[in-house]
Amino acid sequence: MPQQDKSGTGAPREGSGRDVPPTRQALSDSVYEDIKAMVMDHEITPGSRVSIEALARSLHVSPTPIREALARLESDGLVVKRTLSGYRTTELLTRQGLEELFEMRQLLEPKAAALAAVNASEAQLDGIEGIVEEMQSHPGPAGRYASYRDFAALDQRFHDAVAQASHRPLLADAVERLHSHLHIFRLSSFLGADDPTFAEHERVVRAILRRNPERAAEAMAEHLSRSLQRQLSREEGEEEESS
């Protein structure tokens, strides 16, 4: 896991900004991604105040795109805005919080996969299959957020696409709002080459393509269960190393 900044000021490390500012059209997205990386890599310490002024200086932008980015990060569940004290990064999930997150996912996502096997359009099936194929060129992450950003985005797109294909808007919205990938990836660096996420996704896709709702639900439930166990094992290993 990246070394945390214990200062708690919310200021990024010197030199993390770009020397050449991006075009105005891309500015909002660029600032959002820069600050997200700082949060994911713990350059801005979990639970600490976020300094808009310090971020503006570091990224060589005005406070306006910083505020816009923080509003987006609030919807991601990575920062919270408090009256009179501004923005703070959210705390990391505890073991109980992690288990509750996966409990929610187990209630929602196997059902979504089963419904997708019944209700998905051909275009949605093609889209889900395409996401899994694209993941082959983005191996499991290790190290800093920049190295696994694309993998994390594809992972979330896969789960959101399956939920959308259920044709149950409230269910799909609930899955998306969990932002589970951000909270999980933020906990620790993943092991790269041998991470079985891709293979588990493939099993879910095969079941959906075969229009087999029972098998789709089982494959999704199995994937979530194994993902939780991998994360808990990583946490235990990190605790042993630090003790």
Stockholm file with secondary structure:
# STOCKHOLM 1.0

chainA/1-243         MPQQDKSGTGAPREGSGRDVPPTRQALSDSVYEDIKAMVMDHEITPGSRVSIEALARSLHVSPTPIREALARLESDGLVVKRTLSGYRTTELLTRQGLEELFEMRQLLEPKAAALAAVNASEAQLDGIEGIVEEMQSHPGPAGRYASYRDFAALDQRFHDAVAQASHRPLLADAVERLHSHLHIFRLSSFLGADDPTFAEHERVVRAILRRNPERAAEAMAEHLSRSLQRQLSREEGEEEESS
#=GR chainA/1-243 SS CCCCCTTCSCCCCTTCSCSSCCCHHHHHHHHHHHHHHHHHTTSSCTTCBCCHHHHHHHHTSCHHHHHHHHHHHHHHTSEEEETTTEEEECCCCCHHHHHHHHHHHHHHHHHHHHHHHHHCCHHHHHHHHHHHHHHTTSCCCCSSHHHHHHHHHHHHHHHHHHHHTTTCHHHHHHHHHTCHHHHHHHHSCCCCTTCTHHHHHHHHHHHHHTTCHHHHHHHHHHHHHHHHHHHHHHHHHHHHHHC
#=GC SS_cons         CCCCCTTCSCCCCTTCSCSSCCCHHHHHHHHHHHHHHHHHTTSSCTTCBCCHHHHHHHHTSCHHHHHHHHHHHHHHTSEEEETTTEEEECCCCCHHHHHHHHHHHHHHHHHHHHHHHHHCCHHHHHHHHHHHHHHTTSCCCCSSHHHHHHHHHHHHHHHHHHHHTTTCHHHHHHHHHTCHHHHHHHHSCCCCTTCTHHHHHHHHHHHHHTTCHHHHHHHHHHHHHHHHHHHHHHHHHHHHHHC
//
